[in-house]
Amino acid sequence: MKPVRFHPEAEAEMLSAAKFYEAPQQDLGKRFLASVQNSLGRIKVNPFLYSEIEDGVRRCLTMTFPFGVIFRIMPEKFVIIAVMHLHRNPGYWKNRVT
């Protein structure tokens, strides 16, 4: 199975969201990270299940939280481009696509 690699900004935004969720309720940030991990597992199992939102870029929705994992399938890995809040600035990650 291919490994998953995060764009540095995608990892930072995921950790920032986890910190945000952890502030009002203990363990909510951990539940958010678990939801992202669940999405990563689903991507690894069947990446083509998720529709293309741009040329070669796909989106997997997280469970429970209003986030999407934006990714690209590369020959040797999956690249996570963004862990995006679905109700904010939808195209901000496009400059990360190479």
MODALIN-V733466 format. One record per backbone hydrogen bond with DSSP energy under -0.5 kcal/mol. NH is the residue of the N-H (numbers start at 0). CO is the residue of the C=O. Records with the same first field share a line. If there is no record, write none. Layout:
# MODALIN-V733466
NH->CO, CO
This chain:
# MODALIN-V733466
2->75
4->77
6->79
9->6
10->6
11->7
12->8
13->9
14->10
15->11
16->12
17->13
18->14
19->15
20->16
21->17
22->18
23->19
24->20
27->24
28->24
30->26
31->27
32->28
33->29
34->30
35->31
36->32
37->33
38->34
39->35
40->36
41->37
42->38
43->39
44->40
45->41
48->45
49->46
52->56
53->56
55->53
56->53
57->70
58->50
59->68
61->66
64->62
66->64
67->83
68->59
69->67, 81
70->57, 68
71->78
72->55
73->71, 76
77->2
78->71
79->4, 77
80->69, 78
81->69
83->67, 81
85->65
87->84
91->88
93->90
94->91
95->92
96->93
